[in-house]
Amino acid sequence: MELIQQVPGNSAYLAADEAIDHGHPLVRKTAARLRDATDGAYAYAAAAFDLVRDTITHSADSGDMRVPWRASDVLATRNGICHTKSHALAALLRAEGIPAALCYQRLADDNGDPGPVHGLIALRLPGRNRWDRQDPRGNRPGVDTRFSLDEERLAWPVRPEFDEVDYPVLYAAPHPLVLHGLRTAADRVRLWRMLPVAL
């Protein structure tokens, strides 16, 4: 699949916004700690991915009802869904000058019924002439995501027989429908009803 930038150039994919708030002190502190423990952009990106995947619990797995949506809040609460974990990873990457985009998939449950769109990221590392998608959702039985530049290791490869879709657009900011659901849902149960099932 060819990924398509929503905005030309890389500057929009380095910018801060209300969700990807990489100027926040907690994001900066976390990024600095990762930078000091790694050598170069590749190692930093892999460490940032592992931190978000492994130390921020997916709230559907833990039962946590909170809905943090800013990257800084996700890092502070150590809790989030796929979209907000993606905000946190994008913020950590952008804080160190690595362009990061938000990506989405339309997925279905095992019965083929549509579920909320799934969120992940793509990054563009120095020296690579392409974007690489990464999925920091978090592992559980049946889900094994990995940081990989050779082949995608996503939580859920799409199943065409269920009309699932990898959206090719690389968004510089969270999709407005996703952000609206995150910002207005009182808890995670209501969030599932507010997130879009398609973009």
C-alpha positions in Angstrom: 0.0 0.0 0.0 1.3 3.5 -0.9 1.0 5.9 2.0 -0.1 9.4 1.1 0.8 12.5 3.1 -2.1 14.7 4.0 0.3 17.6 4.0 3.4 18.0 1.8 6.8 18.1 3.4 7.7 17.1 6.9 7.1 20.2 9.0 3.5 19.4 9.8 4.6 16.0 11.0 6.9 17.6 13.5 4.4 20.2 14.9 2.8 20.2 18.3 -1.0 20.5 18.7 -3.5 20.0 21.5 -3.3 16.2 21.4 0.4 15.8 20.3 1.7 18.2 22.9 5.4 17.5 22.7 6.3 20.8 24.3 4.8 19.6 27.6 7.4 19.1 30.4 6.5 15.4 30.9 6.9 14.6 27.2 10.2 16.5 27.1 11.5 14.8 30.2 10.5 11.3 28.9 12.1 12.1 25.5 15.3 13.3 27.2 15.5 10.1 29.3 15.1 7.9 26.2 17.6 10.0 24.2 20.2 9.6 26.9 19.7 5.9 27.0 19.9 5.3 23.2 22.3 6.0 20.4 20.8 7.6 17.3 17.3 8.1 15.8 16.7 4.4 15.0 17.4 3.2 18.6 15.5 6.1 20.0 12.4 5.4 17.9 12.5 1.7 18.9 12.9 2.6 22.6 10.0 5.1 22.4 7.8 2.5 20.7 8.6 -0.1 23.4 7.9 2.4 26.2 4.5 3.3 24.8 3.6 -0.3 23.9 4.8 -1.9 27.2 4.4 0.7 29.9 1.1 2.4 28.9 -1.7 -0.1 29.4 -4.4 -0.3 26.8 -7.5 0.5 28.8 -9.6 -2.2 27.1 -7.2 -4.7 28.5 -6.9 -3.3 32.0 -10.6 -2.2 32.4 -9.5 1.4 33.1 -12.5 3.7 32.3 -10.5 7.0 31.9 -10.1 8.6 28.5 -6.9 10.6 28.4 -6.4 12.0 24.9 -3.4 14.4 25.2 0.0 12.7 24.8 1.1 14.2 28.2 -1.9 12.9 30.0 -1.4 9.4 28.5 2.2 9.4 29.7 1.0 10.7 33.2 -1.8 8.1 33.6 0.0 5.3 31.9 -3.3 4.5 30.3 -4.9 4.9 26.9 -6.5 3.3 23.9 -4.8 2.8 20.5 -5.5 6.3 19.4 -4.1 8.0 22.5 -1.1 5.7 22.7 -0.4 6.7 19.1 -0.6 10.4 20.2 2.0 9.6 22.9 4.3 7.9 20.6 4.0 10.6 17.9 4.8 13.2 20.6 7.9 11.4 21.7 9.1 11.0 18.2 8.4 14.6 17.2 10.1 15.8 20.4 13.3 14.5 18.9 12.8 15.7 15.4 11.5 12.4 13.9 8.5 13.1 11.6 5.4 11.1 12.8 2.0 10.8 11.3 -1.3 9.3 12.5 -2.8 6.4 10.5 -6.1 4.5 10.8 -7.6 1.2 9.9 -11.3 0.2 9.5 -11.7 -3.1 11.3 -14.5 -5.5 12.1 -15.1 -8.0 14.9 -15.1 -11.8 14.2 -18.7 -11.6 13.1 -17.9 -9.0 10.5 -19.6 -6.2 12.3 -17.8 -2.9 12.1 -15.9 -1.7 15.2 -14.3 1.7 15.9 -11.5 2.7 13.6 -8.1 1.6 14.9 -5.3 4.1 15.4 -1.5 3.7 14.8 1.4 5.8 13.6 3.9 6.0 10.8 7.4 7.5 11.2 10.0 8.7 8.8 13.5 8.0 10.0 16.6 9.7 8.7 18.0 8.1 5.5 14.8 6.2 4.7 12.8 7.3 1.6 9.5 6.0 3.0 7.2 6.1 5.9 7.0 3.0 8.2 3.8 2.2 10.1 4.1 1.1 13.7 1.3 0.0 16.1 1.9 0.7 19.8 -1.5 -0.7 20.8 0.1 -3.1 23.3 0.4 -6.9 23.3 -2.0 -9.5 24.7 -2.9 -13.1 23.7 -3.4 -13.0 19.9 -1.8 -9.6 19.5 2.0 -9.3 19.0 3.1 -5.9 17.8 6.8 -5.1 17.2 8.9 -2.2 16.1 9.9 -3.2 12.6 11.2 -1.5 9.5 11.5 -4.6 7.4 7.9 -5.8 7.6 4.9 -4.5 9.4 4.1 -6.1 12.7 0.7 -4.5 13.4 -1.9 -5.6 15.9 -4.4 -6.5 13.1 -3.6 -6.9 9.4 -6.7 -6.1 7.5 -9.0 -8.9 6.3 -10.6 -8.0 3.0 -13.3 -10.6 3.4 -14.6 -8.5 6.3 -14.4 -5.3 4.3 -11.5 -4.1 6.5 -9.4 -1.3 5.1 -5.9 0.3 5.7 -6.5 4.0 5.1 -3.5 5.3 3.2 -3.6 8.9 4.4 -0.9 10.0 6.8 -2.5 12.6 9.1 -0.5 15.4 10.6 -3.1 15.8 13.4 -5.7 13.4 14.8 -8.7 12.9 12.5 -11.4 15.3 13.6 -14.0 12.5 14.2 -11.6 10.6 16.3 -10.6 13.6 18.3 -14.2 14.6 18.9 -15.0 11.2 20.3 -11.9 11.3 22.6 -12.6 14.8 23.9 -16.3 14.3 24.6 -16.6 10.8 25.9 -17.2 10.7 29.6 -15.7 7.2 29.9 -14.3 4.4 27.8 -17.7 2.6 27.4 -19.2 5.7 25.9 -16.1 6.3 23.8 -16.7 3.0 21.9 -20.1 4.4 20.8 -18.6 7.8 19.8 -15.6 6.8 17.8 -16.2 6.5 14.0 -16.5 3.1 12.4 -15.2 4.5 9.1 -13.4 7.6 7.8 
